[in-house]
Amino acid sequence: MNKSFLTNLIAAAVFAAGYYFEEPLALYGGLFALSGSLTNLLAVHMLFEKVPGLYGSGVIQARFEAFKLGIKSLMMDQFFTKENVDRFLNKEMTGGTAMNLEPVIEQIDFNPTFDGLVEVINNSPFGGMLAMMGGSEALTPLRQPFVEKMKTAVVEITQQENFRETLKGQIEQPEMMGDITANIESVIEQRLDELTPEMVKEIVQKMIREHLGWLVVWGGVFGGVIGVISALVAA
């Protein structure tokens, strides 16, 4: 069962029981838990979907150009550096071996890309709502899944036939080192230009949405604790 739905169900059940039996601790605990979990559920939904009348919703789609620029910068600044290209030429092309960029990609640090995504979210209208859920630290558990998914995505891009053919064609040219970076950048830009806001949303969704469900769970837990404290204070 979906943990977000289960959290809301439990909170609603506790609230209903508290109301029916006139038990303040259960009433306030369930009410505050339901409020916290529903608020965080709405926040997660607003991160990916545009909600009419709610300013700042749909931030992933709204900032998809920044996301694409981040992917391009990552590949050009960390992957296709002169050192990595030289390593690739010496190791992968010697003896006519098939091109396999995965070993090089595994050595790339994708953490700056996650940091960039967090910065985009914090600088968006969604940042204020994220701050109420614990700020950037609330997204920390998503770092490793995001890094792993990014590595997989970059490997898939480099394994596409047109990418391989273009790269191999440039490598085989005598003046390859003079033009290879520009041509690779052109290919990457061409592939990224094919992305739409919906595709970017789906990419990020697959990476982190499952883990964002814990924000709903903890929203319910902390809301319930605050509700119980409120009931004790009011007693």
N, C-alpha and C positions, 0 to 999 in steps of 0.2 A: 504494500500500500504506500502511496506517496506520503513522505514524511511531513510535508507541509499540510496536506489535507488531514492527516492523522492528528497533528498538533492542534489545528483549528477545531477538529471534532472533539478532542479531549477537553479543550478549554471551554467549548460551548456546553459540553455535558456537565462539567463542574459548575459552570455559571447557572445552568438550569436547575441543577440539584440544590445549589445554594439558595436560589430564589424560591424553589418549591418548599424546601424544609426550613426556610428563613434562617439560614446559617450564614452570618456575615463573612466569616473567613472564606468559605467556599464561594460565596456570591462575589466578593470583591476580587478574590484570587482568580476566579474564572473570568470575570469581566476584564480585568487588566491583562490577563494572559491572552484572551481573545483579541483585545485591542492591539497588543504588541505583535502578535503573530499575523493578524490581518494587515497591519501597517507595513510590516516587513515584506509580506507577500505582495502587497501592492507595489512596494519599492522595487522588488525584483522584477515584477511584470513591467514596470515603467522603464526599467533599464533597457529592455529589449523592444517594447511596443509603444507606439504613440497613442496616448490616451487623450481624446478631445477634451479641451478645457483645463488640462493639467500641464502647466508650463514646465519644460525640462524633461518630459517623458520621451522615450524613444531615443536616448542619448547615443546608443551604439550606432544606430542608423544615421542620426544627425551628424555624427563625427566620423563617418566612414572614410572621408578623404584623409583625415589625420591617421587613421588606422592603416590605410594603404601606404601612406608616406612612411610610416614606421616600419612596415615590412620591407619596403625598398631600401631604406637607410640601413636596416639590419643586414640585408643581404650584401649590399655594396660596401658597407663600412667594416663588417666583421667576416663575411664569407669570402667575397671576391677581392680580398686585399692582394697586394703583389706577392706577399709571402705565401698565401694560400694557393694562388695560381701557380707559383713556381713549384710548390710541393705537389700539386695535382699533376703538373706536366711531368715532373720527374718520376712520380710513382705510378700514375694511372696510364700514361701514354707510352711508357717505355715497353717495347716489345709488342706493341699493338694490342694491349689488353683492353677489355671493354671498360668504358667510363663508368665509374661508380663513385659518386660524390658523398655517399652516406658517411664514410669514415671521417671525412673533413667536417661535415655538418655536425657530427657528434661532438667535435671539439669546440664548437661555437657556444659562447655564453649568451643565452636567450633571455637572461634575467632583465637586461635593460629594456627589452620589448614589453615585458610585463609591467615594469616600472612606468614606462611611457603610457600604457593603457590605464593604469591607476591614476596617473597625472591627468589624463584626458577626462576621466570620470570626475576627479576632484575639482577640476576647473570648469566643469559643466554645471548647469542648474541642479543636476542630480547630486552634486557634491554635498550640499547642505543636508539632504536626506541621509546620505551615507554617513555623515558625521554623527547623526543621531543613532546610528546602528553600530557605532564603534570606530568610525573613520576608516582610514586605509588599512589599519590592523585587521579589520574584519575580512579583508580580501586576502590576507596572508596565506591561509590554507589553500588558496587557489593557485599559488605560484607554481608549484611543481607540476600539477596537471596541465597548466597552461604551457609551461616550458616543453613538456613532452609532446603535447599536441602541435606546438609550433615546429618542433623538429620534424615531426611526421609530415606536416604541411609543406615545409621547405624541401624535404626529400622528394615528395610527390611532384613538386614543381620542376625540380631538376631531372626527374625521370621521364618527363614528357618528351615525346619524340622530336617535336620541333625545337625544343630547347637544346636537346643533345646534338641535333644536326647542325644548328647554328653555332654552338660552341665548338664542335669538332671542325666545322668548316673554317672557323677563325683560327683555331690552333694550327691547322695545316698550312696557313699562309705564312710566307717568310717574314712579313712585318707584323706578325700576330701580336707581339707585346705592345705595339703602339696603338692598336685599335681594339684589342679584345675587351678591355673594360668598358669602352663606350658601347660596343655591340651587345655585350651582356646586359648592360643597363637598359639598352633599348628593348631587348627581349623581355626583361622583367617588367618594364613600364607597359609594354603591350599586353602582357598577361594580366597585370593589375588593372589596366583600363577596362578589362572585360568584367571586372567585379562590379556588382550593383550593391546598393545599400542593403537589400534583402539578403544577398549572399554573404556580406560581411557580418550581418546579424546572425546568420546561421552558423558561420564559422566560430564566432565568439560564444554563441549559445552552446554549441557542442563541447566547447572547452570548459566552461565554468558553470553552466546553469544548474547542473546536478548538485554541485557543491554549494551553490548559493541557497539551496533549500535549507541548509543549517541556519541561515540567518533567520528564517521563519521560526525554526525550532527554538533558538535561543531568545528570539523576541517574545515567544510565548512563555518561556521559563522565567526570564527576568521580569516580564510584565506580571506574571503570577506572584513572584516574590514581592514586588512593589505593592500589589493589591493586598496581599496578606498583611504586610507592614501597615498599610493604610487602615485596614480593618482593626488592627490591634491598637493603633494610635487613636482611632475614633471611638474605640470602646470605652 
